[in-house]
């Protein structure tokens, strides 16, 4: 099933490729010390131009995930903290990591929900709610509901939000996510599930409740993800 076009800003193609390779390195598809195929071979397998691939590889080299040895090739140098946009995104396809994508279903400014922790200094009574359909590659993988403090923005529109919320926070709202706490359980599929996906409202799904702290040490985001356990696993790694 092909993914519908994202509502919101798509990431540049070279960033998509660098994030895909990062997730594959973290998943062990490219183990530490592996020599990558030639640029022509790798670009062909990914369906991108060599120039785009080179920008992606330069990004990974700058983060310390790759090492280029003159006359020998490019080698994987995995590490625990990758610096990736999706470093805290722990859902993976059971048959491979997959690049996260998202389609925004709704964006609303609402009263702060009673079930979510207070954000920032606790003074704000309003929050933004983003509901999205998450994909891994082209596979519908999860429904997501994200809440963050309305003090960061008095107005927003869907097209101002790109596929990575963490990148959006850093570039547009002036903070970044420094750590998260996840609670994994099971829960029924919510009623905002759109038609045309393989799980239906009320069906049992995996469930991840997350509290996220920003760089100032205060809670800045609360989210819930409902994922399809037939195709997706929750994976957390420590080195």
Buried (B, 14 or more C-beta within 10 A) or exposed (E): EEBEEBBBBBBEBBBBBBBBBBBBBBBEEBEEEBEBEEBEEBBEEBEBEEEBBEBBBBBBBEBEBBBEEEEEBBBBBBEEEBEBBBBBBBBBBEEBBBBBBBBBBEBEEEEBEEEBEBBBEEEBEEBBBBBBBBBBBEBBBBBBBBBBBBBBEEEBEBEEBBBBBBBBBBEBBEBBBEEBEBEBEEBBBBEBBEEEBEBEEEEEBBBBBBBBBBBEEBBBBBBBBBBBBEBBEBEEEEE
